Amino acid sequence: MSHNLVIVPKTKIAERLATIVVAACVAALLYSIFKNPRFEWQIVFANFTAPALLKGLLVTLELTFFAVFFGFPLGTVLAAMRQADSRLLQSVSWFYVWVFRSVPMLVQLFFWFNIAALYPRLALTLPGLGELYSFPTNHVLTGFSAAVLALVLHDAAYTSEIIRTGLRSVPTGQRDAARALGFTNSGVMYNIVFPQAFRVILPAAGNQIISTLKATSVVSVIALQDVLYSAQEIYERTYDVIPLLIVASLWYLVVTSLLSMGQYWVEGRLSRKDQPL
């Protein structure tokens, strides 16, 4: 004897109520934002592509690029040092990460920007030959180069931990099995460890790049003309503080959204490769 069973979905009263409340709050917030004349959206749209802001945006992107371009290789070296058998290499890497993760980014930026107070001149000196060449520190560590140095050193500390976590996610047994099959240490890392660790590293690395982009905003305190400082320069002349801060925020939203889309695309490609045929 057969019975026609009807599946009745569970009623999610709490979830529906929460949805209604959240929707009402979002609607009220949007209405307030777009109907409040003090936001001065016409000024926001008029300044969104202002030449000074676009120039500042380029500086922000350059800082992010250099921080990632040099920070990730340095972070990789630090992660490799933590995995080494040498206690000295492990200790140096640990100390570096401890210092640069503990000291706020703003403090690091001020330190490198004022390093000439400790070392007024940089010199090339060789034993027996003495000083071959020297030059003022401020000629090398300008505002831009000091910002790049601070961002690179700060970024490398976090990148090191991201990469180290990825490397440790690969079971030790796989490395031992690869060595038993005749793989060299470099072959084990290249063929066994890195392909698997990369899938663990990628999401956190993508988030770190976005964090680095946002961290560049601190360079405005040393009068480096990034997108935030450019917005500040404009509103100091026009007194349109909120509209210009909105413009800067919108540009950060645009760039971080593009970076997130790229990250999700790469993750999607990797996940499709992992699917069985």
SERO-4910 file (N, C-alpha, C, O; in steps of 0.05 Angstrom, whole numbers):
BEGIN
 pado doro    nc1    nc2    nc3   cac1   cac2   cac3    cc1    cc2    cc3    oc1    oc2    oc3
  Met    A     17    -24      0      0      0      0     18     25      0     35     28     17
  Ser    A     13     42    -19     30     66    -21     15     90     -9     -9     92    -10
  His    A     30    108      1     20    132     13     33    156     -1     57    156     -5
  Asn    A     17    176     -7     28    201    -18     35    219      5     18    231     18
  Leu    A     61    221      9     71    238     31     76    266     21     89    270      1
  Val    A     67    285     36     71    313     29     92    325     48     88    324     72
  Ile    A    113    335     36    134    347     53    127    377     58    125    393     39
  Val    A    124    383     83    117    410     90    142    424    100    154    415    120
  Pro    A    150    445     87    174    459     96    171    472    123    149    481    130
  Lys    A    192    472    138    192    483    165    188    514    163    202    527    148
  Thr    A    170    524    179    165    552    180    187    566    196    191    560    219
  Lys    A    200    585    183    222    600    197    212    627    204    218    647    191
  Ile    A    197    628    226    184    653    234    205    674    242    204    697    234
  Ala    A    225    665    258    245    684    268    261    695    245    268    719    245
  Glu    A    268    678    226    283    688    203    268    708    186    279    727    177
  Arg    A    242    703    183    225    721    167    222    748    182    223    769    169
  Leu    A    219    747    208    217    772    223    243    788    221    243    812    218
  Ala    A    265    773    224    291    787    222    295    799    194    306    821    192
  Thr    A    286    785    173    288    796    146    272    822    143    281    841    131
  Ile    A    248    822    154    231    845    152    244    869    167    244    891    157
  Val    A    254    864    191    267    885    207    291    896    193    295    920    191
  Val    A    308    878    182    332    887    169    326    903    143    338    923    138
  Ala    A    306    893    128    297    907    104    287    935    110    293    954     96
  Ala    A    272    937    132    261    963    140    284    982    148    284   1006    141
  Cys    A    304    972    162    326    988    171    343    997    147    351   1020    145
  Val    A    347    979    127    363    986    103    348   1007     87    360   1026     78
  Ala    A    322   1004     84    306   1023     69    306   1051     83    309   1071     69
  Ala    A    304   1051    109    305   1077    124    333   1090    121    335   1114    118
  Leu    A    354   1074    122    381   1084    119    385   1096     91    396   1118     88
  Leu    A    377   1081     70    380   1091     43    364   1117     38    374   1135     26
  Tyr    A    340   1117     49    323   1141     46    337   1165     60    337   1187     49
  Ser    A    348   1161     83    361   1182     97    386   1192     82    391   1216     81
  Ile    A    401   1173     71    426   1181     57    420   1197     32    433   1218     27
  Phe    A    401   1188     16    396   1201    -10    377   1225     -8    376   1241    -27
  Lys    A    362   1227     14    344   1250     17    355   1272     34    344   1294     35
  Asn    A    377   1267     48    389   1287     66    405   1306     48    425   1298     37
  Pro    A    397   1331     46    412   1350     28    440   1356     38    457   1365     22
  Arg    A    446   1350     63    473   1356     74    494   1337     63    518   1343     65
  Phe    A    486   1315     51    506   1298     38    517   1311     13    540   1305      5
  Glu    A    502   1329      1    511   1344    -23    522   1326    -44    545   1327    -52
  Trp    A    504   1308    -54    513   1289    -74    522   1302   -100    539   1290   -114
  Gln    A    512   1326   -106    521   1339   -131    551   1345   -129    565   1345   -149
  Ile    A    561   1352   -105    589   1357   -101    605   1331   -103    628   1331   -114
  Val    A    594   1310    -92    607   1284    -94    611   1276   -123    634   1269   -131
  Phe    A    590   1277   -139    593   1270   -167    611   1288   -183    625   1280   -201
  Ala    A    611   1314   -176    628   1333   -190    657   1329   -184    674   1335   -201
  Asn    A    664   1318   -161    692   1315   -153    702   1286   -156    725   1280   -151
  Phe    A    684   1268   -164    692   1240   -166    715   1235   -185    732   1218   -179
  Thr    A    716   1249   -207    737   1246   -226    755   1271   -228    766   1277   -249
  Ala    A    757   1285   -206    774   1309   -205    803   1301   -210    812   1280   -199
  Pro    A    818   1316   -226    846   1308   -233    863   1303   -208    879   1285   -208
  Ala    A    860   1320   -188    876   1317   -164    870   1290   -150    888   1277   -140
  Leu    A    845   1282   -149    837   1257   -137    847   1233   -153    856   1213   -142
  Leu    A    845   1235   -180    855   1213   -197    886   1210   -194    896   1188   -194
  Lys    A    899   1233   -191    928   1232   -187    934   1219   -160    953   1202   -157
  Gly    A    918   1226   -139    922   1213   -113    915   1184   -114    928   1168   -100
  Leu    A    895   1176   -130    888   1148   -132    911   1132   -145    917   1110   -136
  Leu    A    925   1144   -164    948   1131   -176    970   1127   -156    983   1106   -156
  Val    A    975   1146   -138    995   1143   -117    987   1120    -98   1004   1104    -90
  Thr    A    961   1118    -91    952   1097    -74    957   1070    -87    965   1051    -74
  Leu    A    951   1067   -113    955   1042   -127    985   1036   -129    993   1012   -127
  Glu    A   1002   1056   -133   1031   1051   -135   1041   1041   -108   1057   1022   -107
  Leu    A   1032   1053    -86   1041   1044    -60   1032   1015    -55   1048   1000    -44
  Thr    A   1008   1009    -62    998    982    -59   1014    962    -75   1021    940    -65
  Phe    A   1020    969   -100   1035    951   -118   1063    946   -106   1071    923   -104
  Phe    A   1077    967    -99   1104    963    -88   1104    947    -62   1122    931    -57
  Ala    A   1084    953    -45   1083    938    -19   1079    909    -24   1091    892    -10
  Val    A   1061    902    -43   1056    873    -48   1079    861    -64   1087    838    -58
  Phe    A   1090    876    -83   1111    865   -101   1136    858    -85   1149    838    -90
  Phe    A   1143    874    -65   1167    869    -49   1159    855    -22   1176    840    -11
  Gly    A   1135    859    -12   1128    848     13   1123    818     12   1130    804     31
  Phe    A   1111    808    -10   1106    780    -11   1131    763    -14   1133    743      0
  Pro    A   1151    771    -31   1176    755    -31   1190    756     -4   1201    735      4
  Leu    A   1191    779      9   1203    780     35   1188    763     55   1201    750     72
  Gly    A   1162    763     54   1146    746     71   1151    716     66   1151    700     85
  Thr    A   1156    709     41   1162    681     34   1188    673     46   1191    651     56
  Val    A   1208    691     44   1234    685     56   1232    681     86   1244    663     98
  Leu    A   1217    698     99   1213    696    128   1199    670    135   1205    658    155
  Ala    A   1179    662    119   1165    637    124   1184    613    121   1182    594    137
  Ala    A   1201    615    101   1220    593     97   1240    592    120   1248    570    128
  Met    A   1248    615    130   1266    615    154   1253    602    178   1266    589    193
  Arg    A   1227    607    181   1213    594    204   1211    564    201   1209    549    221
  Gln    A   1212    554    176   1211    525    171   1239    512    171   1241    488    170
  Ala    A   1260    529    172   1287    518    171   1294    503    197   1281    507    218
  Asp    A   1315    487    195   1325    473    219   1342    490    237   1345    484    261
  Ser    A   1353    512    226   1371    529    241   1355    545    262   1335    559    255
  Arg    A   1363    543    287   1350    558    308   1354    589    304   1336    604    311
  Leu    A   1377    596    293   1382    625    289   1362    636    268   1351    658    272
  Leu    A   1359    622    246   1340    631    225   1312    633    236   1297    652    231
  Gln    A   1304    612    251   1277    612    263   1274    636    282   1253    649    282
  Ser    A   1294    642    298   1292    663    318   1291    691    305   1275    708    313
  Val    A   1307    695    284   1307    720    270   1280    725    257   1269    747    258
  Ser    A   1269    704    244   1243    707    231   1221    712    252   1204    730    248
  Trp    A   1222    698    274   1202    702    295   1203    730    306   1183    743    310
  Phe    A   1228    740    311   1231    767    322   1221    788    303   1208    807    311
  Tyr    A   1227    785    277   1218    804    257   1187    805    257   1176    827    258
  Val    A   1174    782    256   1145    781    255   1133    793    280   1114    808    280
  Trp    A   1146    786    303   1136    797    329   1136    827    330   1117    840    338
  Val    A   1159    839    321   1162    868    322   1142    882    303   1128    900    311
  Phe    A   1142    873    278   1127    888    257   1097    883    259   1081    898    247
  Arg    A   1089    861    272   1060    857    277   1051    872    302   1027    877    306
  Ser    A   1070    878    320   1063    891    345   1062    921    344   1045    934    357
  Val    A   1079    933    328   1081    962    326   1060    972    305   1060    962    283
  Pro    A   1044    991    312   1023   1001    293   1036   1012    268   1058   1022    268
  Met    A   1022   1009    246   1031   1018    220   1038   1048    220   1058   1056    208
  Leu    A   1022   1064    234   1027   1093    235   1054   1099    248   1068   1117    239
  Val    A   1060   1085    270   1085   1089    284   1109   1081    266   1129   1095    265
  Gln    A   1106   1059    252   1127   1050    234   1132   1071    212   1155   1077    205
  Leu    A   1110   1083    202   1113   1103    181   1128   1127    191   1146   1137    178
  Phe    A   1121   1137    215   1134   1160    227   1164   1154    232   1181   1171    227
  Phe    A   1170   1129    240   1197   1122    246   1215   1123    221   1236   1136    221
  Trp    A   1206   1111    199   1222   1111    175   1223   1138    162   1243   1145    149
  Phe    A   1202   1154    165   1202   1180    154   1222   1199    168   1232   1218    156
  Asn    A   1227   1192    193   1246   1209    209   1272   1194    215   1286   1202    234
  Ile    A   1279   1173    200   1302   1158    205   1328   1174    203   1349   1167    214
  Ala    A   1327   1196    188   1351   1213    185   1360   1225    211   1383   1233    214
  Ala    A   1342   1226    231   1350   1236    257   1370   1217    270   1386   1226    286
  Leu    A   1369   1191    263   1388   1172    274   1412   1168    255   1435   1167    265
  Tyr    A   1407   1168    229   1428   1164    210   1426   1187    189   1413   1184    168
  Pro    A   1439   1210    194   1437   1232    176   1448   1227    148   1438   1238    128
  Arg    A   1467   1209    147   1479   1202    121   1481   1172    118   1486   1157    138
  Leu    A   1479   1162     94   1483   1134     88   1509   1132     72   1515   1147     54
  Ala    A   1526   1112     80   1552   1110     69   1558   1082     60   1549   1063     72
  Leu    A   1574   1080     38   1584   1054     29   1613   1052     38   1631   1067     30
  Thr    A   1618   1033     56   1644   1031     69   1654   1002     65   1640    983     70
  Leu    A   1680   1000     57   1692    974     54   1717    972     72   1731    991     75
  Pro    A   1721    948     84   1744    945    102   1770    951     87   1775    940     65
  Gly    A   1787    967     99   1813    974     87   1812    997     68   1832   1009     62
  Leu    A   1788   1002     57   1785   1024     38   1771   1048     49   1773   1070     38
  Gly    A   1758   1044     72   1744   1066     84   1718   1073     70   1706   1056     57
  Glu    A   1709   1097     74   1684   1106     62   1688   1112     33   1703   1130     26
  Leu    A   1673   1098     15   1675   1102    -13   1656   1123    -23   1662   1139    -41
  Tyr    A   1632   1123    -11   1612   1142    -21   1591   1146      1   1584   1127     16
  Ser    A   1581   1170      4   1560   1176     23   1542   1197     13   1549   1213     -5
  Phe    A   1517   1197     23   1497   1216     14   1477   1220     36   1474   1202     53
  Pro    A   1463   1243     36   1444   1248     57   1421   1228     56   1411   1221     35
  Thr    A   1413   1219     80   1391   1199     82   1365   1209     69   1350   1194     57
  Asn    A   1360   1235     73   1334   1246     63   1333   1247     33   1311   1249     21
  His    A   1356   1244     19   1356   1243    -10   1346   1216    -19   1336   1213    -42
  Val    A   1349   1196     -2   1339   1169     -9   1312   1163      2   1293   1155    -12
  Leu    A   1309   1168     28   1283   1163     41   1265   1188     39   1262   1203     59
  Thr    A   1254   1192     16   1234   1214     13   1208   1204     25   1206   1182     36
  Gly    A   1188   1221     23   1162   1213     34   1151   1188     21   1141   1170     34
  Phe    A   1154   1186     -6   1144   1162    -20   1160   1137    -13   1148   1117     -7
  Ser    A   1187   1139    -14   1203   1115     -8   1200   1107     21   1201   1083     27
  Ala    A   1197   1126     39   1193   1118     67   1167   1104     71   1165   1085     86
  Ala    A   1146   1113     56   1120   1100     57   1122   1072     46   1110   1053     57
  Val    A   1136   1069     23   1139   1042     11   1153   1024     30   1145   1001     34
  Leu    A   1175   1033     42   1191   1017     61   1174   1008     85   1174    985     92
  Ala    A   1159   1026     96   1142   1020    119   1120    999    111   1115    980    126
  Leu    A   1108   1003     88   1087    984     79   1099    957     73   1086    937     80
  Val    A   1122    956     60   1134    930     53   1141    915     78   1134    891     81
  Leu    A   1155    927     97   1163    913    122   1138    904    138   1138    883    150
  His    A   1118    921    139   1093    914    154   1079    891    140   1070    873    153
  Asp    A   1077    893    113   1063    873     98   1077    846     99   1064    825    100
  Ala    A   1103    846     98   1119    821     99   1114    805    124   1113    780    123
  Ala    A   1110    819    146   1106    804    172   1080    788    171   1079    765    179
  Tyr    A   1058    800    160   1033    786    158   1033    765    136   1022    744    140
  Thr    A   1046    772    114   1048    753     92   1063    728    101   1057    705     93
  Ser    A   1084    731    117   1100    709    127   1082    689    142   1084    665    138
  Glu    A   1065    699    159   1047    681    174   1026    668    156   1019    645    161
  Ile    A   1017    682    136    998    670    117   1011    647    102    999    626     99
  Ile    A   1035    651     92   1049    630     77   1057    607     95   1054    584     87
  Arg    A   1066    613    119   1073    592    138   1049    574    145   1052    550    147
  Thr    A   1026    587    148   1002    571    154    995    553    130    987    530    134
  Gly    A    998    564    106    993    548     82   1012    524     80   1003    502     73
  Leu    A   1038    528     85   1057    507     84   1052    485    105   1055    462     99
  Arg    A   1043    494    128   1038    474    150   1012    459    145   1007    439    158
  Ser    A    995    469    127    970    455    122    974    429    106    957    412    106
  Val    A    997    426     93   1003    402     78   1014    381     97   1034    386    111
  Pro    A   1001    357     98   1010    336    117   1039    329    114   1049    327     91
  Thr    A   1053    325    136   1081    317    135   1085    291    121   1106    286    109
  Gly    A   1066    273    123   1068    247    110   1071    249     80   1085    232     69
  Gln    A   1059    268     68   1062    272     39   1091    279     32   1101    270     11
  Arg    A   1103    296     48   1131    304     43   1149    279     46   1167    275     30
  Asp    A   1145    264     68   1161    240     72   1158    220     50   1177    208     41
  Ala    A   1133    217     40   1129    198     18   1143    207     -7   1154    191    -22
  Ala    A   1142    233    -12   1155    244    -36   1186    240    -35   1198    233    -55
  Arg    A   1197    244    -11   1226    240     -8   1233    210    -11   1254    204    -22
  Ala    A   1215    193     -2   1219    164     -5   1219    156    -35   1232    136    -42
  Leu    A   1205    171    -51   1204    166    -80   1227    179    -95   1229    176   -120
  Gly    A   1244    192    -81   1268    204    -94   1267    233    -99   1285    244   -112
  Phe    A   1246    247    -90   1245    276    -94   1265    290    -77   1270    283    -54
  Thr    A   1278    311    -88   1295    328    -72   1278    347    -55   1253    348    -59
  Asn    A   1290    361    -36   1275    380    -20   1261    401    -37   1238    408    -32
  Ser    A   1276    412    -56   1264    432    -74   1242    420    -91   1221    433    -96
  Gly    A   1245    395    -99   1225    381   -115   1200    376    -98   1177    378   -108
  Val    A   1203    370    -73   1180    366    -55   1165    391    -52   1140    391    -54
  Met    A   1179    414    -48   1165    439    -45   1151    448    -70   1128    457    -69
  Tyr    A   1164    444    -93   1153    454   -118   1130    436   -128   1110    447   -138
  Asn    A   1132    410   -126   1113    392   -137   1091    382   -118   1069    376   -126
  Ile    A   1097    382    -92   1078    371    -72   1067    393    -54   1042    395    -51
  Val    A   1084    409    -42   1075    427    -21   1061    452    -32   1039    458    -25
  Phe    A   1075    466    -50   1065    492    -59   1038    489    -74   1020    506    -69
  Pro    A   1034    469    -92   1008    468   -105    984    465    -85    963    475    -90
  Gln    A    989    451    -63    967    447    -44    965    471    -25    944    480    -17
  Ala    A    989    482    -17    989    504      1    977    529    -12    966    546      2
  Phe    A    980    532    -38    971    556    -52    941    560    -48    931    582    -46
  Arg    A    926    538    -47    897    540    -44    889    550    -16    868    562    -12
  Val    A    906    545      3    902    555     30    911    584     32    899    600     46
  Ile    A    933    590     19    945    617     20    928    637      6    926    660     15
  Leu    A    917    630    -17    904    650    -35    883    667    -21    884    691    -23
  Pro    A    863    656     -7    842    673      5    854    693     25    847    717     24
  Ala    A    872    684     42    884    702     62    902    722     48    904    745     57
  Ala    A    916    714     27    934    732     13    917    754     -1    925    777     -1
  Gly    A    894    746    -12    877    766    -25    867    786     -4    866    810    -10
  Asn    A    859    777     19    851    795     40    873    813     49    869    837     56
  Gln    A    898    803     49    921    819     58    927    841     38    934    863     45
  Ile    A    923    836     12    927    856     -9    907    879     -5    914    902     -6
  Ile    A    882    871      1    861    892      6    868    907     31    864    932     32
  Ser    A    877    894     52    885    908     76    908    927     71    909    949     83
  Thr    A    927    919     54    949    936     47    940    961     33    949    983     38
  Leu    A    921    957     14    910    980      0    898   1000     19    902   1024     17
  Lys    A    882    991     39    870   1009     58    891   1021     77    888   1044     86
  Ala    A    912   1006     82    933   1016    100    948   1040     88    960   1056    103
  Thr    A    948   1042     62    962   1064     49    950   1091     57    963   1112     53
  Ser    A    926   1091     67    913   1117     75    928   1131     97    925   1155    100
  Val    A    945   1117    112    959   1130    134    981   1148    123    991   1165    138
  Val    A    989   1145     98   1011   1162     88   1002   1191     85   1019   1209     81
  Ser    A    977   1196     88    968   1224     86    979   1241    109    981   1265    107
  Val    A    987   1228    131    998   1243    154   1025   1254    149   1034   1272    164
  Ile    A   1039   1244    129   1066   1255    122   1063   1271     96   1083   1275     82
  Ala    A   1039   1280     90   1034   1297     67   1040   1284     40   1047   1298     21
  Leu    A   1038   1258     39   1041   1244     13   1014   1244      0    994   1236     12
  Gln    A   1013   1252    -25    988   1258    -39    975   1233    -49    973   1228    -74
  Asp    A    964   1216    -31    948   1194    -39    919   1204    -43    914   1228    -42
  Val    A    901   1185    -47    873   1194    -53    861   1208    -29    845   1227    -33
  Leu    A    867   1199     -5    856   1212     19    867   1240     23    852   1259     28
  Tyr    A    894   1243     20    906   1269     23    896   1289      2    892   1312      7
  Ser    A    892   1279    -23    882   1296    -44    854   1306    -37    847   1329    -42
  Ala    A    837   1288    -26    810   1296    -17    812   1317      5    796   1336      5
  Gln    A    831   1314     23    834   1333     45    843   1360     34    833   1381     43
  Glu    A    860   1360     14    869   1386      3    846   1401    -10    844   1425     -8
  Ile    A    828   1386    -23    805   1400    -35    786   1411    -15    778   1434    -17
  Tyr    A    779   1394      6    759   1404     25    770   1426     44    755   1440     56
  Glu    A    797   1427     45    808   1450     61    805   1476     47    805   1497     59
  Arg    A    802   1475     20    797   1500      5    767   1506      2    759   1529      3
  Thr    A    751   1484      0    722   1488     -6    704   1484     19    681   1491     19
  Tyr    A    716   1472     40    701   1465     64    679   1444     60    661   1442     76
  Asp    A    681   1430     38    662   1408     32    673   1382     44    681   1364     29
  Val    A    674   1380     70    688   1358     83    675   1331     77    688   1313     67
  Ile    A    649   1329     84    635   1303     81    634   1294     52    640   1271     47
  Pro    A    627   1311     32    626   1302      5    653   1291     -5    654   1271    -19
  Leu    A    675   1305      2    702   1296     -7    710   1270      7    723   1253     -5
  Leu    A    703   1266     32    708   1241     46    692   1218     33    702   1196     32
  Ile    A    668   1224     24    652   1204     10    665   1197    -16    665   1173    -23
  Val    A    676   1216    -30    690   1211    -55    713   1192    -51    716   1172    -65
  Ala    A    730   1198    -30    752   1181    -24    743   1152    -17    755   1133    -25
  Ser    A    722   1151     -1    711   1125      7    701   1109    -17    705   1085    -19
  Leu    A    688   1123    -36    678   1109    -60    700   1098    -76    698   1076    -87
  Trp    A    722   1112    -78    745   1102    -94    757   1077    -80    765   1058    -94
  Tyr    A    759   1078    -53    768   1054    -39    749   1031    -44    758   1008    -48
  Leu    A    723   1036    -44    703   1015    -49    707   1003    -77    705    979    -81
  Val    A    711   1021    -97    714   1012   -125    739    993   -127    737    972   -138
  Val    A    761   1002   -117    786    987   -120    785    961   -105    793    940   -115
  Thr    A    776    962    -80    774    937    -64    754    917    -76    758    893    -75
  Ser    A    733    927    -88    713    910   -102    726    896   -126    722    872   -130
  Leu    A    742    911   -141    756    899   -164    776    878   -155    778    856   -167
  Leu    A    790    883   -133    809    864   -123    794    839   -113    804    816   -117
  Ser    A    772    843   -100    756    820    -90    745    803   -113    746    778   -111
  Met    A    736    816   -134    727    801   -158    749    785   -170    745    762   -178
  Gly    A    773    796   -172    796    781   -182    803    757   -164    809    735   -174
  Gln    A    801    761   -138    806    739   -119    786    717   -122    793    694   -123
  Tyr    A    760    724   -124    739    704   -126    742    689   -153    736    665   -154
  Trp    A    750    703   -174    753    690   -200    775    669   -199    772    647   -209
  Val    A    798    676   -187    820    657   -185    812    633   -167    818    610   -174
  Glu    A    798    639   -145    789    617   -128    770    599   -142    771    574   -139
  Gly    A    752    611   -159    734    594   -174    748    577   -194    740    553   -198
  Arg    A    768    587   -207    784    571   -226    798    548   -212    798    526   -223
  Leu    A    809    553   -189    822    532   -174    802    510   -165    808    487   -166
  Ser    A    779    519   -156    759    500   -146    749    482   -169    743    459   -165
  Arg    A    746    493   -193    737    477   -216    759    457   -224    752    435   -233
  Lys    A    784    464   -221    805    445   -227    805    421   -207    814    399   -214
  Asp    A    796    426   -183    795    406   -162    772    386   -165    772    365   -153
  Gln    A    752    393   -182    729    376   -185    736    351   -201    751    353   -221
  Pro    A    726    328   -193    732    303   -207    719    303   -235    698    315   -239
  Leu    A    732    290   -253    722    288   -281    698    269   -282    686    265   -303
***
